[in-house]
Amino acid sequence: MFKRYQVLLTDWLGEYIKYTAEKYDLSFSEVIRILLCLYICELISEFHPRYKFPKERKELINIFKKVANKKISEEDIHKLISQAYFEARKAIEYRLAQDKKNSKKNTR
């Protein structure tokens, strides 16, 4: 389920998201969600080395190249988007559980 938020972006960032949305035939909001999900996975894997972002960077880059070159079906694109959402959710749940565990240790 989606919830509406207001986000202010600089011109250059908004233009890039708009460019990406048009290039991949996605909505502006969808591109923001995808980029956030991917960044969250990367960031959490940096903060928590035990959590591994399932897709290697090189593999992700190859997938995006296929998308850019229209060598991947629309159905597969939507599967990748769903996978990005799923992986980000897993990463967030992992991070929150770790932080909760650590805060319990610190209160003892």
ChimeraX commands (.cxc) that place a marker at each C-alpha (Angstrom):
marker #1 position 0.00,0.00,0.00 radius 0.5
marker #1 position 1.29,3.44,-0.83 radius 0.5
marker #1 position 1.09,6.54,1.30 radius 0.5
marker #1 position 1.51,10.04,-0.08 radius 0.5
marker #1 position 4.51,12.11,1.06 radius 0.5
marker #1 position 5.74,15.45,-0.11 radius 0.5
marker #1 position 9.39,15.49,-1.10 radius 0.5
marker #1 position 11.27,18.58,-2.23 radius 0.5
marker #1 position 13.99,17.96,-4.80 radius 0.5
marker #1 position 16.61,20.18,-6.32 radius 0.5
marker #1 position 16.09,20.98,-10.01 radius 0.5
marker #1 position 18.97,18.78,-11.17 radius 0.5
marker #1 position 17.77,15.78,-9.15 radius 0.5
marker #1 position 14.18,16.19,-10.33 radius 0.5
marker #1 position 15.35,16.47,-13.93 radius 0.5
marker #1 position 17.39,13.28,-13.63 radius 0.5
marker #1 position 14.49,11.35,-12.11 radius 0.5
marker #1 position 12.20,12.68,-14.85 radius 0.5
marker #1 position 14.74,11.68,-17.52 radius 0.5
marker #1 position 15.04,8.18,-16.00 radius 0.5
marker #1 position 11.27,7.78,-15.75 radius 0.5
marker #1 position 10.84,8.68,-19.42 radius 0.5
marker #1 position 13.75,6.52,-20.55 radius 0.5
marker #1 position 12.44,3.41,-18.78 radius 0.5
marker #1 position 8.75,4.22,-19.22 radius 0.5
marker #1 position 8.08,4.37,-15.48 radius 0.5
marker #1 position 6.36,6.94,-13.33 radius 0.5
marker #1 position 8.32,9.62,-11.52 radius 0.5
marker #1 position 7.23,8.14,-8.17 radius 0.5
marker #1 position 8.21,4.63,-9.23 radius 0.5
marker #1 position 11.73,5.77,-10.09 radius 0.5
marker #1 position 12.09,7.46,-6.70 radius 0.5
marker #1 position 10.90,4.30,-4.94 radius 0.5
marker #1 position 13.27,2.07,-6.93 radius 0.5
marker #1 position 16.27,4.31,-6.32 radius 0.5
marker #1 position 15.46,4.54,-2.61 radius 0.5
marker #1 position 15.12,0.77,-2.34 radius 0.5
marker #1 position 18.44,0.13,-4.05 radius 0.5
marker #1 position 20.20,2.77,-1.99 radius 0.5
marker #1 position 18.72,1.42,1.25 radius 0.5
marker #1 position 20.00,-2.07,0.44 radius 0.5
marker #1 position 23.48,-0.74,-0.33 radius 0.5
marker #1 position 23.59,1.49,2.72 radius 0.5
marker #1 position 22.41,-1.16,5.16 radius 0.5
marker #1 position 24.92,-3.65,3.78 radius 0.5
marker #1 position 27.63,-1.06,4.50 radius 0.5
marker #1 position 26.42,-0.44,8.08 radius 0.5
marker #1 position 25.86,-4.13,8.78 radius 0.5
marker #1 position 28.51,-6.23,7.01 radius 0.5
marker #1 position 26.67,-9.44,7.98 radius 0.5
marker #1 position 23.74,-8.33,5.84 radius 0.5
marker #1 position 24.60,-8.95,2.22 radius 0.5
marker #1 position 22.75,-7.20,-0.54 radius 0.5
marker #1 position 21.72,-10.25,-2.58 radius 0.5
marker #1 position 22.51,-8.87,-6.00 radius 0.5
marker #1 position 26.10,-8.06,-6.78 radius 0.5
marker #1 position 26.67,-4.57,-8.16 radius 0.5
marker #1 position 27.99,-5.93,-11.44 radius 0.5
marker #1 position 24.87,-8.07,-11.93 radius 0.5
marker #1 position 22.62,-5.08,-11.19 radius 0.5
marker #1 position 24.49,-2.93,-13.68 radius 0.5
marker #1 position 24.06,-5.63,-16.35 radius 0.5
marker #1 position 20.32,-5.80,-15.64 radius 0.5
marker #1 position 19.98,-2.02,-15.99 radius 0.5
marker #1 position 21.95,-2.13,-19.22 radius 0.5
marker #1 position 19.48,-4.69,-20.58 radius 0.5
marker #1 position 16.60,-2.45,-19.53 radius 0.5
marker #1 position 18.22,0.57,-21.17 radius 0.5
marker #1 position 18.79,-1.38,-24.39 radius 0.5
marker #1 position 15.23,-2.75,-24.35 radius 0.5
marker #1 position 16.60,-6.31,-24.12 radius 0.5
marker #1 position 14.31,-7.26,-21.28 radius 0.5
marker #1 position 10.55,-7.66,-21.24 radius 0.5
marker #1 position 8.20,-5.32,-19.42 radius 0.5
marker #1 position 7.12,-8.25,-17.27 radius 0.5
marker #1 position 10.73,-8.87,-16.20 radius 0.5
marker #1 position 11.15,-5.18,-15.39 radius 0.5
marker #1 position 8.17,-5.38,-13.05 radius 0.5
marker #1 position 9.61,-8.53,-11.45 radius 0.5
marker #1 position 12.85,-6.64,-10.81 radius 0.5
marker #1 position 10.94,-3.74,-9.27 radius 0.5
marker #1 position 9.09,-6.16,-6.99 radius 0.5
marker #1 position 12.37,-7.78,-6.06 radius 0.5
marker #1 position 13.90,-4.39,-5.23 radius 0.5
marker #1 position 10.96,-3.62,-2.93 radius 0.5
marker #1 position 11.23,-7.03,-1.27 radius 0.5
marker #1 position 14.98,-6.80,-0.73 radius 0.5
marker #1 position 14.72,-3.28,0.69 radius 0.5
marker #1 position 12.03,-4.40,3.09 radius 0.5
marker #1 position 14.19,-7.34,4.21 radius 0.5
marker #1 position 17.16,-5.01,4.68 radius 0.5
marker #1 position 15.12,-2.53,6.71 radius 0.5
marker #1 position 13.69,-5.30,8.90 radius 0.5
marker #1 position 17.22,-6.63,9.46 radius 0.5
marker #1 position 18.56,-3.20,10.40 radius 0.5
marker #1 position 15.69,-2.46,12.79 radius 0.5
marker #1 position 16.07,-5.87,14.46 radius 0.5
marker #1 position 19.81,-5.32,14.88 radius 0.5
marker #1 position 19.30,-1.84,16.32 radius 0.5
marker #1 position 16.65,-3.17,18.70 radius 0.5
marker #1 position 18.98,-5.96,19.82 radius 0.5
marker #1 position 21.83,-3.49,20.36 radius 0.5
marker #1 position 19.66,-1.06,22.32 radius 0.5
marker #1 position 18.58,-3.89,24.64 radius 0.5
marker #1 position 22.25,-4.74,25.27 radius 0.5
marker #1 position 23.03,-1.09,26.06 radius 0.5
marker #1 position 20.21,-0.74,28.61 radius 0.5
marker #1 position 21.50,-3.61,30.75 radius 0.5
marker link #1:1,2 radius 0.2
marker link #1:2,3 radius 0.2
marker link #1:3,4 radius 0.2
marker link #1:4,5 radius 0.2
marker link #1:5,6 radius 0.2
marker link #1:6,7 radius 0.2
marker link #1:7,8 radius 0.2
marker link #1:8,9 radius 0.2
marker link #1:9,10 radius 0.2
marker link #1:10,11 radius 0.2
marker link #1:11,12 radius 0.2
marker link #1:12,13 radius 0.2
marker link #1:13,14 radius 0.2
marker link #1:14,15 radius 0.2
marker link #1:15,16 radius 0.2
marker link #1:16,17 radius 0.2
marker link #1:17,18 radius 0.2
marker link #1:18,19 radius 0.2
marker link #1:19,20 radius 0.2
marker link #1:20,21 radius 0.2
marker link #1:21,22 radius 0.2
marker link #1:22,23 radius 0.2
marker link #1:23,24 radius 0.2
marker link #1:24,25 radius 0.2
marker link #1:25,26 radius 0.2
marker link #1:26,27 radius 0.2
marker link #1:27,28 radius 0.2
marker link #1:28,29 radius 0.2
marker link #1:29,30 radius 0.2
marker link #1:30,31 radius 0.2
marker link #1:31,32 radius 0.2
marker link #1:32,33 radius 0.2
marker link #1:33,34 radius 0.2
marker link #1:34,35 radius 0.2
marker link #1:35,36 radius 0.2
marker link #1:36,37 radius 0.2
marker link #1:37,38 radius 0.2
marker link #1:38,39 radius 0.2
marker link #1:39,40 radius 0.2
marker link #1:40,41 radius 0.2
marker link #1:41,42 radius 0.2
marker link #1:42,43 radius 0.2
marker link #1:43,44 radius 0.2
marker link #1:44,45 radius 0.2
marker link #1:45,46 radius 0.2
marker link #1:46,47 radius 0.2
marker link #1:47,48 radius 0.2
marker link #1:48,49 radius 0.2
marker link #1:49,50 radius 0.2
marker link #1:50,51 radius 0.2
marker link #1:51,52 radius 0.2
marker link #1:52,53 radius 0.2
marker link #1:53,54 radius 0.2
marker link #1:54,55 radius 0.2
marker link #1:55,56 radius 0.2
marker link #1:56,57 radius 0.2
marker link #1:57,58 radius 0.2
marker link #1:58,59 radius 0.2
marker link #1:59,60 radius 0.2
marker link #1:60,61 radius 0.2
marker link #1:61,62 radius 0.2
marker link #1:62,63 radius 0.2
marker link #1:63,64 radius 0.2
marker link #1:64,65 radius 0.2
marker link #1:65,66 radius 0.2
marker link #1:66,67 radius 0.2
marker link #1:67,68 radius 0.2
marker link #1:68,69 radius 0.2
marker link #1:69,70 radius 0.2
marker link #1:70,71 radius 0.2
marker link #1:71,72 radius 0.2
marker link #1:72,73 radius 0.2
marker link #1:73,74 radius 0.2
marker link #1:74,75 radius 0.2
marker link #1:75,76 radius 0.2
marker link #1:76,77 radius 0.2
marker link #1:77,78 radius 0.2
marker link #1:78,79 radius 0.2
marker link #1:79,80 radius 0.2
marker link #1:80,81 radius 0.2
marker link #1:81,82 radius 0.2
marker link #1:82,83 radius 0.2
marker link #1:83,84 radius 0.2
marker link #1:84,85 radius 0.2
marker link #1:85,86 radius 0.2
marker link #1:86,87 radius 0.2
marker link #1:87,88 radius 0.2
marker link #1:88,89 radius 0.2
marker link #1:89,90 radius 0.2
marker link #1:90,91 radius 0.2
marker link #1:91,92 radius 0.2
marker link #1:92,93 radius 0.2
marker link #1:93,94 radius 0.2
marker link #1:94,95 radius 0.2
marker link #1:95,96 radius 0.2
marker link #1:96,97 radius 0.2
marker link #1:97,98 radius 0.2
marker link #1:98,99 radius 0.2
marker link #1:99,100 radius 0.2
marker link #1:100,101 radius 0.2
marker link #1:101,102 radius 0.2
marker link #1:102,103 radius 0.2
marker link #1:103,104 radius 0.2
marker link #1:104,105 radius 0.2
marker link #1:105,106 radius 0.2
marker link #1:106,107 radius 0.2
marker link #1:107,108 radius 0.2
view
